[in-house]
Amino acid sequence: MTADLARPALPLRPELAGLEPYGAPQLDVPHRLNVNENPYAPSEQVVADIAAAVARASTDLNRYPDRDFGDLRADLAAYLRAESGVALDPAQLWAANGSNEIMLHVLQAFGGPGRTAISFAPTYSMYPEYARDTNTGWVVGRRDEDFSLDPAVARDAIAEHTPSVVLLASPNNPTGTALPFATVEAVLDAAARVPGGCVVVVDEAYGEFRRRGTPSSLELLADHPHLAVSRTMSKAFGLAGARVGYLAAATPFVDALRVVRLPYHLSAVTQAVARAALAHSAELMAQVGSLRDERDALVGWLRERGLRVADSDANFVLFGVFDDRRAIWQGLLDRGVLIREVGPAGWLRVSVGTPAETQAFKDALVEVAAL
Ligand SMILES: *Cc1c(COP(=O)(O)O)cnc(C)c1O
């Protein structure tokens, strides 16, 4: 082929040809219950403190920010200690622009060409994209019919594919289901047997919403140097717009991520916003309690109406099963309620909103699905 010098070709990686950027619809409707955001905006006091912190950070914006954000890592360690009782050294914490970027750092450090990452579906639809973007092979195993993960299935898949990265969402998205310790420990054991090594990332984006008695994998960190637990300020903290995700692991794991991060990836403004919000974590956690109660009530309500509902340790509920889920989704949207068409065929996912939003969802669903 001769080159057309007036119209030079773009050398797009072949595996990206024809792909569309990922994203849920961002529609301006009265009730947005589709991306698991916290329905409560930051309080006046939180807004004031964030604004003051940003103003202070602004006086230094001619300088690059603290590359290693030691203060933020110390605040995150203190927060996790209060939230889950697990004591971590600030050097065991890492942060980035959303846990999306955290996962990218993990795959940049531990994945790459000739290596494989594995997860178990149905699960978070971004995982294969992180693998693709870092040129990491992607293998997906299956969860059971009830969305649990059979430890034997996980063990066999890891032994067969010898991945260098295992991604486990718990509580899982889009199902809301959490993994018991026994399953995570079986995966950790199988990963430890992979020649050359394998890291396990438990994605606890919804960790704060777990029901009483559901453990956090943070408790397993002390004994497992190949484990990392990722968290985010996007969901429980109600700070999705700030883009702050973080990860806890043994220090050598974190030090590997420090090698691949772009210099100064976390802006001084972002660091200031995150620290100001973390100073209010007690107040924000009280709100999480009311969202949990609202979630449990919604699960009960849907089940009473004969629907199947996955157990949820998250701030959303997966329910079904509908012959034509698209029609249900559209019917709700026509009534001003935006939910998510995601997960196995026939299922739909709704985020837990304010009591008024949940009521709007219920009223619309009763009409649309003739409950
Ligand atoms: C929402 C979500 C995240 C959080 O992503 P951020 O980039 O931190 O906003 C991570 N993992 C899962 C499974 C999620 O659903």
The ligand as a Gaussian input file, in Angstrom:
#p B3LYP/6-31G(d) Opt

LIG

0 1
 C      -17.185000       1.810000      41.354000
 C      -16.166000       0.725000      41.371000
 C      -14.831000       1.033000      41.555000
 C      -14.411000       2.449000      41.843000
 O      -13.842000       3.063000      40.815000
 P      -13.176000       4.514000      41.073000
 O      -12.239000       4.587000      39.947000
 O      -12.500000       4.485000      42.399000
 O      -14.294000       5.500000      41.021000
 C      -13.914000       0.009000      41.604000
 N      -14.292000      -1.264000      41.492000
 C      -15.576000      -1.606000      41.333000
 C      -15.946000      -3.037000      41.248000
 C      -16.545000      -0.621000      41.255000
 O      -17.819000      -0.947000      41.066000

